Amino acid sequence: MLTLHRVRGVRLVHDGALGAGHAVVVEGSRFAAIGPYGELVAEYGDRARVREWDGVLTPGRYEPDGAAYLEAAYHPDPREAAGLGTEPLTGDALAALEMTEARWGASARRGLQRLLATGTTALTGPFTRPAVRTAVARSGLRVMPGPQPRALVPTGVADFAVFDDHGDCLVTALDGRLVYRRR
């Protein structure tokens, strides 16, 4: 399946120059093409589903503190908000909780949802807790040993995020699949 993502601009590297009026074509889990929207719609438009986002498409965010964010903090369930609040708990607040592997896994899944909502497509491990490691593996986020240059390239893996003018994430995609979409 082909998807043509039309945006106001594309940044081929996270902090690089903006290709205004550009778009990307995703085929399966890979980029099929990147370039001016007019050229891509002429070549792929009759075969592709067109999605339009009012923002800038980038390789997405890299979270250097991924392991600490998921293994040294508890991300409360919304049903626990009255007693624990909604923000991640660390330090004494975390130590006061009875943390089982199941609870760590559920916390990690909620933490991963928060990361995806910020446009994160890669993070640093390693993850020592088995339940957290499983949640990360299932999420599809790329685990990297440290910061590495990432770029959008034809035939490259279709991991990307789209951000609006205020820096808020509109969409996060991993392997060409939308895994977060702002409502």
Secondary structure, DSSP 8 states (H G I E B T S, - for coil): -EEEEE-SEEESBTTS-EEETEEEEEETTEEEEEEEHHHHHHHHTTTEEEEE-SSEEES-EEETTHHHHHHSSB---GGGHHHH-SS-B-HHHHHTS---HHHHHHHHHHHHHHHHHTTEEEEE----SHHHHHHHHHHT-EEESS----B--TTSB--EEEE-TTS-EEEEEETTEEEEE--
